[in-house]
Amino acid sequence: MQPIYVHLPGWSEDIAGVKSFTKLPKNAQHYIAFLVKSVVDVATRGGATKAPLPNLRYIGTGPDPDQIIRDVPATEELLKLA
């Protein structure tokens, strides 16, 4: 195996109080989408699958229990964003 390094643009905004996926900075949204796509690619070995894809349910934006985004788009939508 060889590691694959991907450089993604970051963001400087504080996301600790963000409660909605659409309120995240665009680069943060693309980062989440990239992570989901990476997991799906590994799970399906880069190919299509007929099995339903699991959805990401929560995104933590900080260490406190109330720092959670619950309205994460479906995996299919995140894959389009990636």
Stockholm file with secondary structure:
# STOCKHOLM 1.0

chainA/1-82         MQPIYVHLPGWSEDIAGVKSFTKLPKNAQHYIAFLVKSVVDVATRGGATKAPLPNLRYIGTGPDPDQIIRDVPATEELLKLA
#=GR chainA/1-82 SS CCCCCCCCCCCCSCCTTCCSGGGSCHHHHHHHHHHHHHHHHHHTTTSCCSSCCCCCCCEECSSSTTCEECCCCCHHHHHHHC
#=GC SS_cons        CCCCCCCCCCCCSCCTTCCSGGGSCHHHHHHHHHHHHHHHHHHTTTSCCSSCCCCCCCEECSSSTTCEECCCCCHHHHHHHC
//
